[in-house]
Amino acid sequence: MRLKKPRPLKGKRGNWQKWLTTGTLVACAASTGVKSALAQQTANPQAPQPSANTLSLVTFDIPGSTLGEALPKFQVATQLHIETEKSGLLEIPTRAVVGQFTPEIALKLLLSGSGLTYTFGPNGTVVIDVAAVATSVEVADSINALSASSAKYSGPLLDTPQSITAIPKEVLEEQGNTTLRDALRNVSGISIAAGEGGAQGDNLTIRGFSARNDLFIDGMRDFGSYYRDPFNTEEVEVFQGPTSVTFGRGSTGGVVNQATKTPGMSRFFSAEALFGTDNTKRGTADLNVPLSQTTAFRLNVMGDQANIAGRDIAENQRYGVAPSLALGLGTPTRAYFSYMHQTADDTPDYGIPWLFNGPAPVNRRNYYGFSDGSSFLRTTADIGTARVEHDFAKRWTIHNQVRYATYGRDTRITEAKINGTPTLATPLSQMTVTRNQIAVASTESMAANQTDITGSFRTGIFEHSVVTGAEFTRETSDPVRQTWSNVPQTSLLNPNPSDPFAGSAVVSSQVRTTAAGAAAYALDTVRFAQKWELTGGVRWDRFGANYSQVIGTPVAFHRVDKMTSWRAALVYKPITAGSIYFAAGTSFNPSAESLALSASTANLPPESNRNYEAGTKWDLNHNRLSLRGAIFSTEKLNAREADPNNSALNVLAGEQRARGITVEGNGRITDRWNMLLGYTHLDAKLVSSNFYPQFVGSRLANVHANTFNFWTTYRLPQRWQIGAGGNFVASRTASATAPLDPTTGLVKAVPGYWVFNAMVEHRLTEHVELQGNVFNIANRYYYDQLHPAHLVPGPGRSATLGLKFRF
């Protein structure tokens, strides 16, 4: 396979053909929703329809409370009869409804963000139940009321002995998040890393350790090298601490799971048209149509184009579509079929060069690539999933999920490096930059099957909740890389992106990797003496990889690893709304974790990780306010190190450790005031090293000592809402031990920073909202993404204005 010839990116400032296509998709989605609704009523006139009085305006004065407190007031106002078969739902928080609305609109407002849905029946009855479109309630109200989306986490988050943070789509929408990276800024303990030479896309560090390969969609690995857009995301879940027993290889510091939007029995259509500074244009649409009493269809579409504030030339342009179909809703056997396609055609940004041991002191707008289309990053992601669930024997359910995914990548990115070996006395005006070209074309694929059986039973006084299952995966990767020479250099202070691209290239590597994995696992949570829960779990993994390199001297490596992971925890519940826990667990990182092997790693067994965590969780004020705190210690017991006596050999000879404390809170402070905040302190360092004892005690790469985040919203009279938030990230280093800067003898590092954002929203009508967001209000020049060879500044000040439609 060879690299594709780069094509000119025409119309990057206004690609109206693609935007016309996106607009047509949105319009078709709206038209389809109306036509489907009318067709359903015509085809099935006997189906339960909303009562006639749901079309008339009614005056409501229902304060924010629980479902049990709000329903009697709703019934008195509407004369509708409300039914729910699950008494536990009555404790779920509901929103305030004040003003004149139709009963159906009022019910939507009342249940907004609660994770509940409603169905109209005959004779003015309404049935309320858990929505199929979400498995957890809004984080601003109570993320602990229900469990995480994964079948492996069967209990409520309040009783789950692990630090888990969920960010629902409502918060993503309030903040104007358009990337997974932005969503993860709501979780302290995470820092963002820059794209690498061998892999682009989302890269991050969790609790001191890289999580580049620990991204999941609905519990299945999503390892493609692309930047993820949350247009089809219902909730982003962050599981902190080693979790190999539930997610498999990796997860030293934790994993990120993206729970996707799925069809439900509520009919709705929402869309947003958004415009902003820096040529920002974005359109999204979300259509959900019940097709019968047990079948529903959902469609999400997205188009996004924007430059980067303060970063000339760089631009992101992506499109996505995600249809899904649900069968058998409300029956013992349910099936879900989904597909997600996302394509991006970006002018990429690898930022600015390091100068000595710090960022080069250059203008934030300096762009060192090429503006003629020679710098490009084109990615595609195609993910098809089928999931079947069947309830049997009353308390047992079998879940089977199968997925096939392909990821394409074609890129040539400029990485700026200081030319030569300047001294501290060399004037900046005399320094030049080498434009290192990172060029790769690749296709990755994954086929996977995951089966879980969940259930509960009693043995005497003990009540068991069991999860057991098996996974099988096959992953491939075939990158082809080029090395470029004679590419024009440019000035450090005044780079010229209009320079014509020139140079010569040779294929430097052509790799084929095929990996096969198999796993079996079982977890049991035992409840006893009313206030105690004991959890134990074990997982066995087999992970084998075949690697071949055909350029130059052909080489081939084969490795098979077999590892057992375990997890144990004890939970004490002094009251129903609180828990105190202690947990321990392990994880492992095989050499071929990222589908790559070399002569230096092929003979190495996996790195082993161990975690201890003690914490407490409390849901206060009728589940309206959630508080969580934990102390933890994660150790990598046998970290890989390069043998200084043999550069072609790595050995397991080091120990790394991250200790810290995390505190989180979210929920309603009053009926109008919501708050989300988190703080994490990390002490992550090299504990021991056989070959590099001089670096013992040094900080781990891309790890901050302190992070703090908050987001708060307040509902004002006259349908107004305001919001504000901020992030603090302390200083970080680009590497733990090497390379040290040869001039200063210091590790490359960047200073910490604060960034503040704000939002204002006004509901114009029952169906139309206007929302404005301002990002990086102070226009802070900060360094957001780190890599030992380059670093990327964060965006400058920008603003967007969006019009939302909800029906």
Backbone hydrogen bonds, N-H to C=O, Kabsch-Sander energy under -0.5 kcal/mol:
donor,donor_aa,acceptor,acceptor_aa,energy
10,K,8,P,-1.5
12,K,9,L,-0.8
14,G,11,G,-1.5
16,W,14,G,-2.0
19,W,15,N,-2.0
20,L,16,W,-2.5
21,T,17,Q,-1.9
22,T,18,K,-2.4
23,G,19,W,-2.8
24,T,20,L,-2.3
25,L,21,T,-2.2
26,V,22,T,-2.3
27,A,23,G,-2.8
28,C,24,T,-3.0
29,A,25,L,-2.5
30,A,26,V,-2.3
31,S,27,A,-2.8
32,T,28,C,-3.2
33,G,29,A,-2.2
34,V,30,A,-2.1
35,K,31,S,-2.8
36,S,32,T,-3.0
37,A,33,G,-2.0
38,L,34,V,-2.4
39,A,35,K,-2.8
40,Q,36,S,-2.4
41,Q,37,A,-1.9
42,T,38,L,-2.3
43,A,39,A,-3.1
44,N,40,Q,-2.0
47,A,44,N,-1.9
54,T,51,S,-1.9
55,L,52,A,-1.7
56,S,53,N,-0.7
58,V,101,F,-2.9
60,F,99,G,-2.8
62,I,97,V,-2.9
65,S,94,T,-0.8
67,L,92,I,-2.0
68,G,90,L,-2.8
70,A,66,T,-2.2
71,L,67,L,-2.3
73,K,69,E,-0.6
74,F,70,A,-2.1
75,Q,71,L,-2.8
76,V,72,P,-2.0
77,A,73,K,-1.8
78,T,74,F,-1.9
79,Q,75,Q,-2.6
81,H,124,G,-2.6
82,I,80,L,-0.6
83,E,126,V,-3.1
87,S,85,E,-0.7
89,L,86,K,-1.6
90,L,87,S,-1.6
91,E,88,G,-1.2
92,I,89,L,-1.7
94,T,65,S,-3.4
95,R,110,L,-1.9
97,V,62,I,-2.7
99,G,60,F,-2.4
101,F,58,V,-2.3
101,F,99,G,-0.6
104,E,54,T,-0.7
106,A,102,T,-2.7
107,L,103,P,-2.3
108,K,104,E,-2.1
109,L,105,I,-2.4
110,L,106,A,-2.5
111,L,107,L,-2.1
112,S,108,K,-0.7
112,S,109,L,-0.6
114,S,111,L,-2.4
116,L,111,L,-0.6
117,T,129,D,-2.9
119,T,127,V,-1.9
121,G,125,T,-3.1
124,G,121,G,-0.5
125,T,122,P,-0.8
126,V,81,H,-2.7
127,V,119,T,-2.7
128,I,83,E,-2.8
129,D,117,T,-2.1
131,A,115,G,-2.5
134,A,131,A,-0.7
138,E,113,G,-3.7
141,D,138,E,-1.7
142,S,138,E,-2.3
145,A,142,S,-1.1
153,Y,150,S,-1.6
154,S,152,K,-0.7
157,L,146,L,-1.2
158,L,144,N,-0.9
159,D,156,P,-1.2
160,T,157,L,-0.9
162,Q,160,T,-2.5
164,I,162,Q,-0.8
165,T,238,V,-2.1
167,I,236,V,-3.1
169,K,234,E,-2.0
171,V,168,P,-0.7
172,L,168,P,-1.6
173,E,169,K,-2.6
174,E,170,E,-2.2
175,Q,171,V,-2.4
176,G,172,L,-0.7
176,G,173,E,-0.7
177,N,172,L,-2.5
180,L,228,R,-2.1
183,A,179,T,-1.5
184,L,180,L,-2.1
185,R,181,R,-0.6
185,R,182,D,-1.0
186,N,183,A,-1.6
187,V,184,L,-1.6
188,S,186,N,-0.5
190,I,187,V,-0.9
191,S,205,T,-2.0
193,A,203,N,-2.4
194,A,786,L,-2.5
196,E,199,A,-2.9
202,D,226,Y,-1.6
205,T,191,S,-2.8
206,I,209,F,-2.6
207,R,189,G,-2.3
209,F,206,I,-1.9
211,A,204,L,-3.0
214,D,211,A,-1.9
216,F,256,V,-2.6
217,I,220,M,-3.1
218,D,258,Q,-1.8
220,M,217,I,-1.8
222,D,215,L,-3.2
226,Y,224,G,-1.5
228,R,226,Y,-0.6
232,N,229,D,-0.6
233,T,230,P,-1.9
234,E,232,N,-0.5
234,E,259,A,-3.0
235,E,259,A,-1.7
236,V,167,I,-2.7
237,E,235,E,-0.5
237,E,257,N,-3.2
238,V,165,T,-2.9
239,F,237,E,-0.5
239,F,255,V,-2.4
240,Q,163,S,-2.6
240,Q,238,V,-0.7
241,G,253,G,-2.9
243,T,251,S,-0.6
244,S,586,T,-0.7
246,T,243,T,-1.3
247,F,243,T,-2.7
248,G,244,S,-1.8
250,G,588,F,-3.1
255,V,239,F,-2.2
256,V,214,D,-2.3
257,N,237,E,-3.2
258,Q,216,F,-2.2
259,A,235,E,-2.8
259,A,257,N,-0.7
260,T,258,Q,-0.6
261,K,232,N,-1.7
268,F,266,S,-0.5
268,F,288,N,-1.9
270,S,286,D,-2.5
271,A,805,F,-2.2
272,E,284,T,-2.4
273,A,803,L,-2.1
274,L,282,R,-3.1
275,F,801,L,-2.3
276,G,280,T,-1.8
277,T,799,A,-2.4
280,T,276,G,-0.8
280,T,277,T,-0.9
281,K,305,Q,-2.7
282,R,274,L,-2.6
283,G,303,G,-2.6
284,T,272,E,-2.0
285,A,301,V,-1.8
286,D,270,S,-3.2
287,L,299,L,-2.8
288,N,268,F,-2.8
289,V,297,F,-3.1
291,L,295,T,-2.7
292,S,295,T,-1.7
296,A,326,A,-2.2
297,F,289,V,-2.6
298,R,324,S,-2.8
299,L,287,L,-2.6
300,N,322,A,-1.5
301,V,285,A,-2.0
302,M,320,G,-2.4
303,G,283,G,-2.3
304,D,318,R,-2.8
305,Q,281,K,-2.7
306,A,316,N,-2.5
307,N,278,D,-2.8
308,I,311,R,-0.6
308,I,314,A,-1.2
309,A,307,N,-0.6
311,R,308,I,-2.5
312,D,310,G,-0.5
314,A,312,D,-1.6
315,E,347,T,-1.8
316,N,306,A,-3.1
318,R,304,D,-2.6
319,Y,343,T,-2.5
320,G,302,M,-2.6
321,V,341,H,-2.2
322,A,300,N,-2.8
324,S,298,R,-2.6
325,L,337,F,-2.9
326,A,296,A,-2.9
327,L,335,A,-3.2
329,L,294,T,-2.8
331,T,328,G,-2.1
334,R,332,P,-0.5
334,R,389,E,-3.0
335,A,327,L,-2.4
336,Y,387,R,-3.2
337,F,325,L,-2.8
338,S,385,T,-2.8
339,Y,323,P,-2.0
340,M,383,I,-2.2
341,H,321,V,-2.7
342,Q,381,A,-2.2
343,T,319,Y,-2.7
344,A,379,T,-2.7
345,D,317,Q,-3.1
346,D,377,L,-2.6
347,T,315,E,-2.4
352,I,791,L,-2.5
355,L,358,G,-3.5
358,G,355,L,-1.6
360,A,353,P,-2.1
362,V,360,A,-2.2
366,N,363,N,-1.8
371,S,497,P,-2.9
375,S,370,F,-0.7
376,F,374,S,-0.6
376,F,412,R,-1.9
377,L,346,D,-1.9
378,R,410,D,-2.6
379,T,344,A,-1.7
379,T,377,L,-0.5
380,T,408,G,-2.1
381,A,342,Q,-2.2
382,D,406,T,-2.6
383,I,340,M,-2.5
384,G,404,Y,-2.6
385,T,338,S,-2.8
386,A,402,V,-2.5
387,R,336,Y,-3.0
388,V,400,N,-2.7
389,E,334,R,-3.1
390,H,398,I,-2.1
391,D,332,P,-2.8
392,F,396,W,-3.2
395,R,393,A,-3.3
396,W,392,F,-1.7
397,T,454,T,-3.0
398,I,390,H,-2.4
399,H,452,D,-3.5
400,N,388,V,-2.7
401,Q,450,Q,-3.0
402,V,386,A,-2.8
403,R,448,A,-2.5
404,Y,384,G,-2.3
405,A,446,M,-2.6
406,T,382,D,-2.3
407,Y,444,E,-2.7
408,G,380,T,-1.9
409,R,442,S,-2.2
410,D,378,R,-2.2
411,T,440,V,-2.5
412,R,376,F,-2.5
413,I,438,I,-2.3
415,E,413,I,-0.6
415,E,436,N,-3.3
416,A,414,T,-0.6
417,K,434,T,-2.0
419,N,432,T,-2.7
426,T,423,T,-1.5
430,Q,427,P,-1.4
431,M,428,L,-1.5
433,V,490,T,-3.1
434,T,417,K,-3.3
436,N,415,E,-2.0
436,N,434,T,-1.3
438,I,413,I,-3.1
438,I,436,N,-0.6
439,A,437,Q,-0.8
439,A,482,Q,-0.7
440,V,411,T,-1.9
441,A,480,V,-2.0
442,S,409,R,-2.7
444,E,407,Y,-2.8
445,S,476,T,-1.8
446,M,405,A,-2.5
447,A,474,R,-2.5
448,A,403,R,-2.5
449,N,472,F,-2.6
450,Q,401,Q,-3.0
451,T,470,A,-2.7
452,D,399,H,-2.9
453,I,468,T,-3.1
454,T,397,T,-2.8
455,G,466,V,-1.9
456,S,395,R,-0.6
457,F,464,H,-1.7
459,T,462,F,-2.7
462,F,459,T,-1.8
463,E,527,R,-2.2
464,H,457,F,-3.5
464,H,462,F,-0.5
465,S,525,T,-2.2
466,V,455,G,-3.1
467,V,523,L,-2.6
468,T,453,I,-2.1
469,G,521,Y,-2.2
470,A,451,T,-1.8
471,E,519,A,-2.1
472,F,449,N,-2.3
473,T,517,G,-2.4
474,R,447,A,-2.3
475,E,515,A,-2.9
476,T,445,S,-2.2
477,S,513,T,-2.0
478,D,443,T,-0.9
480,V,441,A,-2.4
481,R,509,S,-2.5
482,Q,439,A,-1.8
483,T,506,V,-2.8
485,S,504,S,-2.6
490,T,433,V,-1.7
492,L,431,M,-1.9
499,D,496,N,-1.7
504,S,485,S,-2.3
506,V,483,T,-1.8
508,S,481,R,-2.1
508,S,506,V,-0.5
509,S,481,R,-1.5
511,V,479,P,-2.4
512,R,548,S,-2.1
513,T,477,S,-2.8
514,T,546,N,-2.2
515,A,475,E,-3.1
516,A,544,G,-2.5
517,G,473,T,-2.3
518,A,542,R,-2.1
519,A,471,E,-2.2
520,A,540,W,-1.9
521,Y,469,G,-2.1
522,A,538,V,-2.1
523,L,467,V,-3.1
524,D,536,G,-2.6
525,T,465,S,-2.6
526,V,524,D,-0.5
526,V,534,L,-3.2
527,R,463,E,-2.9
527,R,525,T,-0.5
528,F,532,W,-2.3
531,K,529,A,-2.6
532,W,528,F,-1.9
533,E,571,V,-2.3
534,L,526,V,-2.6
535,T,569,A,-3.0
536,G,524,D,-2.1
537,G,567,R,-2.6
538,V,522,A,-2.2
539,R,565,S,-2.5
540,W,520,A,-2.7
541,D,563,M,-3.0
542,R,518,A,-2.8
543,F,561,D,-2.9
544,G,516,A,-2.6
545,A,559,R,-2.9
546,N,514,T,-2.6
547,Y,557,F,-3.0
548,S,512,R,-1.9
549,Q,555,V,-2.7
550,V,510,Q,-2.1
555,V,549,Q,-1.9
557,F,547,Y,-2.8
559,R,545,A,-2.3
561,D,543,F,-2.8
563,M,541,D,-2.1
565,S,539,R,-2.8
567,R,537,G,-2.3
568,A,584,A,-2.8
569,A,535,T,-2.4
570,L,582,F,-2.5
571,V,533,E,-3.2
572,Y,580,I,-3.3
573,K,531,K,-3.2
578,G,575,I,-1.6
579,S,617,K,-2.4
580,I,572,Y,-2.5
581,Y,615,G,-3.0
582,F,570,L,-2.0
583,A,613,E,-3.3
584,A,568,A,-2.7
585,G,611,N,-1.9
586,T,566,W,-1.8
587,S,609,N,-1.6
589,N,607,E,-2.1
593,E,590,P,-1.7
595,L,592,A,-2.2
601,T,598,S,-1.0
602,A,598,S,-2.4
604,L,601,T,-2.0
607,E,589,N,-2.4
609,N,587,S,-2.6
610,R,635,E,-2.4
611,N,585,G,-2.7
612,Y,633,S,-2.2
613,E,583,A,-2.7
614,A,631,I,-2.4
615,G,581,Y,-2.2
616,T,629,G,-2.5
617,K,579,S,-2.3
618,W,627,L,-2.8
619,D,577,A,-3.1
620,L,618,W,-0.6
620,L,625,L,-3.7
624,R,620,L,-1.1
624,R,621,N,-1.1
625,L,620,L,-2.1
626,S,666,N,-3.5
627,L,618,W,-2.8
628,R,664,E,-2.9
629,G,616,T,-2.3
630,A,662,T,-2.4
631,I,614,A,-2.7
632,F,660,G,-2.3
633,S,612,Y,-2.3
634,T,658,A,-2.8
635,E,610,R,-3.1
636,K,656,Q,-3.0
637,L,608,S,-2.3
637,L,635,E,-0.8
638,N,608,S,-0.6
639,A,636,K,-0.6
639,A,654,G,-2.4
641,E,651,V,-2.8
643,D,649,L,-2.8
646,N,643,D,-1.5
649,L,646,N,-2.0
650,N,600,S,-1.7
651,V,641,E,-2.9
653,A,639,A,-1.5
653,A,651,V,-1.2
654,G,639,A,-1.7
655,E,688,S,-2.4
656,Q,636,K,-2.0
657,R,685,K,-2.4
658,A,634,T,-2.9
659,R,683,D,-2.0
660,G,632,F,-2.2
661,I,681,H,-1.6
662,T,630,A,-2.7
663,V,679,Y,-2.6
664,E,628,R,-3.0
665,G,677,L,-2.2
666,N,626,S,-2.3
667,G,675,M,-2.0
668,R,624,R,-3.0
669,I,667,G,-0.6
669,I,673,W,-2.6
670,T,673,W,-1.5
674,N,672,R,-0.6
674,N,713,T,-2.5
675,M,667,G,-2.3
676,L,711,W,-2.5
677,L,665,G,-2.7
678,G,709,N,-2.4
679,Y,663,V,-2.6
680,T,707,T,-2.3
681,H,661,I,-2.6
682,L,705,A,-2.4
683,D,659,R,-3.2
684,A,682,L,-0.5
685,K,657,R,-2.6
685,K,683,D,-0.5
686,L,698,S,-2.2
687,V,655,E,-2.7
687,V,685,K,-0.6
688,S,655,E,-1.6
690,N,653,A,-1.5
695,F,692,Y,-2.0
696,V,693,P,-1.4
697,G,686,L,-3.0
698,S,695,F,-2.4
700,L,684,A,-1.7
702,N,733,T,-3.3
703,V,700,L,-1.1
705,A,731,S,-0.5
707,T,680,T,-2.0
708,F,728,F,-2.1
709,N,678,G,-2.4
710,F,726,G,-2.0
711,W,676,L,-2.9
712,T,724,A,-2.6
713,T,674,N,-1.6
714,Y,722,I,-2.8
715,R,672,R,-1.9
716,L,714,Y,-0.6
716,L,720,W,-2.8
720,W,716,L,-0.7
720,W,717,P,-0.8
721,Q,761,E,-2.6
722,I,714,Y,-2.4
723,G,759,M,-2.8
724,A,712,T,-2.3
725,G,757,N,-2.3
726,G,710,F,-1.9
727,N,755,V,-2.3
728,F,708,F,-3.1
729,V,753,Y,-2.2
730,A,706,N,-2.2
732,R,750,V,-1.4
734,A,748,K,-2.6
735,S,748,K,-0.5
741,D,746,L,-2.7
745,G,741,D,-2.7
749,A,357,N,-2.1
750,V,732,R,-2.5
753,Y,729,V,-2.3
755,V,727,N,-2.0
757,N,725,G,-2.7
758,A,774,V,-2.3
759,M,723,G,-2.9
760,V,772,G,-2.3
761,E,721,Q,-3.3
762,H,770,L,-2.7
763,R,719,R,-2.5
764,L,762,H,-0.9
764,L,768,V,-1.3
765,T,768,V,-1.7
769,E,804,K,-2.3
770,L,762,H,-2.8
771,Q,802,G,-2.8
772,G,760,V,-2.9
773,N,800,T,-2.2
774,V,758,A,-2.4
775,F,798,S,-2.7
777,I,756,F,-2.6
779,N,776,N,-2.5
782,Y,780,R,-0.9
784,D,782,Y,-0.7
784,D,792,V,-1.6
785,Q,792,V,-1.9
786,L,192,I,-0.8
787,H,790,H,-1.3
790,H,787,H,-0.6
791,L,352,I,-1.6
792,V,785,Q,-2.7
794,G,782,Y,-2.5
796,G,309,A,-2.6
798,S,775,F,-1.6
800,T,773,N,-2.3
801,L,275,F,-3.2
802,G,771,Q,-3.4
803,L,273,A,-2.5
804,K,769,E,-3.2
804,K,802,G,-0.5
805,F,271,A,-3.0
806,R,767,H,-2.7
807,F,269,F,-3.3
